[in-house]
């Protein structure tokens, strides 16, 4: 039996390097998983919002055969807003007396940003000075997109607060570093989700 000396006071250099490598590998994997979850939120929010916009277009197009298709008091619109720290999208029906949410979807929490972007045809690019955040207190907390009865085209995008009507043709849904887009074709009301 060999007697050990009293100079064995700590870890060897090899043991320390192995421990640091294990911690680095585990933390790298956790960070990747966390970023994946955050990116999934903006992707999910973008897809849900695009779905609500598509359903609004379909409802508006279906009104062509309804008796109220020529009634100017009836409207189909999507309202995008923040409530209690969550972004929401409501598909609403307004017949002049009742304003009813047909569909109400939660898009995500305030870790997201939803921005309407306007394309400037004179420069051939998006003009970031026109970018409007949904929920931004200076613009108004609600954005309404109105769909034309019979055709489904978008007749108006109301930013509230007397905002000038612009060529809003993109909705950007952004998580932490991850950006998804919904391209708007106002004439037809079609909305295309892009990764």
Phi and psi in degrees as a GROMACS rama.xvg file:
@    title "Ramachandran Plot"
@    xaxis  label "Phi"
@    yaxis  label "Psi"
@TYPE xy
-97.5647  137.394  UNK-2
-92.0288  130.766  UNK-3
-86.1727  147.269  UNK-4
-81.5804  171.451  UNK-5
-86.998  10.0737  UNK-6
-97.0839  10.3102  UNK-7
-87.366  85.6084  UNK-8
-107.501  -1.76267  UNK-9
-168.516  -160.124  UNK-10
-91.1825  152.832  UNK-11
-80.2616  164.679  UNK-12
-60.5787  -39.3038  UNK-13
-62.3089  -44.2625  UNK-14
-62.6358  -39.7172  UNK-15
-66.3925  -42.8506  UNK-16
-63.8039  -42.5427  UNK-17
-62.6966  -42.8929  UNK-18
-64.0666  -43.1062  UNK-19
-64.467  -41.5112  UNK-20
-62.6331  -41.8563  UNK-21
-62.6474  -44.7898  UNK-22
-63.1817  -41.4288  UNK-23
-63.5988  -42.6219  UNK-24
-65.0518  -44.4241  UNK-25
-65.7069  -42.6803  UNK-26
-69.2528  -34.835  UNK-27
-62.8838  -41.6483  UNK-28
-65.9704  -39.5817  UNK-29
-66.1862  -39.9638  UNK-30
-65.2569  -41.8571  UNK-31
-62.4404  -41.869  UNK-32
-65.116  -40.2371  UNK-33
-63.8915  -44.9113  UNK-34
-63.7777  -36.3479  UNK-35
-62.5541  -40.8808  UNK-36
-65.9546  -43.9078  UNK-37
-62.8909  -41.9998  UNK-38
-66.139  -34.5355  UNK-39
-64.1129  -32.044  UNK-40
-63.3136  -47.7653  UNK-41
-68.7681  -35.3093  UNK-42
-64.6446  -45.7118  UNK-43
-62.8595  -45.0034  UNK-44
-61.8301  -42.4358  UNK-45
-63.0962  -42.8903  UNK-46
-67.6932  -39.9646  UNK-47
-66.1835  -44.2187  UNK-48
-62.8392  -43.4228  UNK-49
-60.6213  -37.2877  UNK-50
-66.2272  -42.7489  UNK-51
-63.2106  -41.8946  UNK-52
-63.695  -39.7797  UNK-53
-64.4284  -41.7816  UNK-54
-65.9261  -36.8745  UNK-55
-63.2949  -43.3334  UNK-56
-60.3035  -44.8524  UNK-57
-63.9334  -41.4194  UNK-58
-63.7433  -42.7905  UNK-59
-64.6886  -39.974  UNK-60
-65.6698  -33.5998  UNK-61
-68.3721  -19.3958  UNK-62
-71.1613  -8.76835  UNK-63
-61.2117  -31.0812  UNK-64
-96.0882  -1.54325  UNK-65
-86.2815  154.216  UNK-66
-66.5907  -24.7598  UNK-67
-90.1655  12.6337  UNK-68
-65.9967  -28.1063  UNK-69
-97.024  -2.11582  UNK-70
-79.6957  114.287  UNK-71
-72.359  -8.11143  UNK-72
-84.2364  -17.131  UNK-73
-87.6695  131.585  UNK-74
-142.611  150.234  UNK-75
-113.606  128.723  UNK-76
-150.092  160.219  UNK-77
-111.572  130.458  UNK-78
-111.96  124.85  UNK-79
-113.432  127.476  UNK-80
-158.068  172.708  UNK-81
-109.202  140.21  UNK-82
-148.741  124.879  UNK-83
51.5937  42.3466  UNK-84
79.98  5.64531  UNK-85
-120.886  143.384  UNK-86
-82.3951  139.633  UNK-87
-133.809  155.658  UNK-88
-133.968  121.149  UNK-89
-112.727  131.56  UNK-90
-90.3353  118.484  UNK-91
-120.262  149.333  UNK-92
-119.905  124.428  UNK-93
-125.618  118.633  UNK-94
-105.445  16.9815  UNK-95
100.434  -29.8297  UNK-96
-116.686  -37.9658  UNK-97
-113.434  139.749  UNK-98
-121.225  104.718  UNK-99
-118.271  135.411  UNK-100
-81.4805  116.91  UNK-101
-81.2609  -42.0023  UNK-102
-133.499  136.903  UNK-103
-133.305  120.352  UNK-104
-121.965  138.404  UNK-105
-89.9202  125.214  UNK-106
-89.6024  -34.4266  UNK-107
161.679  179.184  UNK-108
-91.3712  -173.323  UNK-109
-73.8848  6.91014  UNK-110
-74.3507  -15.8794  UNK-111
-89.3872  159.515  UNK-112
-129.925  137.805  UNK-113
-118.806  121.118  UNK-114
-126.457  134.382  UNK-115
-91.7504  132.043  UNK-116
-119.7  143.548  UNK-117
-112.602  134.677  UNK-118
-89.4559  129.642  UNK-119
-99.6075  106.256  UNK-120
-68.1699  -22.8831  UNK-121
-70.8656  -30.1743  UNK-122
-102.683  -14.3902  UNK-123
72.4241  26.8776  UNK-124
-150.289  168.773  UNK-125
-75.239  136.414  UNK-126
-98.8463  104.927  UNK-127
-67.4786  -16.2151  UNK-128
-68.7706  -18.5967  UNK-129
-93.6475  -7.25026  UNK-130
-55.3686  132.855  UNK-131
-126.591  121.829  UNK-132
-81.3166  136.588  UNK-133
-73.3585  131.702  UNK-134
91.2009  -5.14507  UNK-135
-71.3837  121.609  UNK-136
-60.1566  -24.0885  UNK-137
-78.7639  -18.5457  UNK-138
-105.159  -32.5392  UNK-139
125.392  150.196  UNK-140
-87.5552  -7.25754  UNK-141
-129.004  139.357  UNK-142
-119.897  133.746  UNK-143
-119.009  130.28  UNK-144
-112.843  114.144  UNK-145
-94.5412  135.469  UNK-146
-110.038  137.669  UNK-147
-77.6387  133.021  UNK-148
-64.5726  137.384  UNK-149
90.994  -46.1854  UNK-150
-103.496  -26.8665  UNK-151
82.0746  -1.22046  UNK-152
-64.2674  156.738  UNK-153
-88.5925  118.29  UNK-154
-87.5208  -28.0958  UNK-155
-162.107  142.469  UNK-156
-118.226  106.661  UNK-157
-94.5337  112.078  UNK-158
-85.8674  -7.49154  UNK-159
76.428  174.837  UNK-160
54.8778  30.3627  UNK-161
66.8339  23.9486  UNK-162
-64.4446  137.745  UNK-163
-63.8002  137.049  UNK-164
-69.572  126.827  UNK-165
-122.581  175.765  UNK-166
-82.9446  65.323  UNK-167
-66.4792  116.112  UNK-168
-136.929  14.3176  UNK-169
-149.539  138.788  UNK-170
-113.665  121.735  UNK-171
-100.744  125.195  UNK-172
-111.444  114.526  UNK-173
-122.007  130.17  UNK-174
-98.0822  -158.23  UNK-175
-74.5957  93.6667  UNK-176
83.6624  -2.2468  UNK-177
-117.286  128.364  UNK-178
-123.021  127.231  UNK-179
-118.698  149.904  UNK-180
-126.316  146.825  UNK-181
-120.282  116.102  UNK-182
-88.1099  131.038  UNK-183
-106.809  128.671  UNK-184
-108.879  99.8861  UNK-185
-61.8094  -38.6574  UNK-186
-61.0613  -37.382  UNK-187
-105.753  -14.9282  UNK-188
80.5636  1.95767  UNK-189
-72.4527  142.639  UNK-190
-130.002  126.207  UNK-191
-112.66  123.821  UNK-192
-82.301  131.769  UNK-193
-124.806  139.004  UNK-194
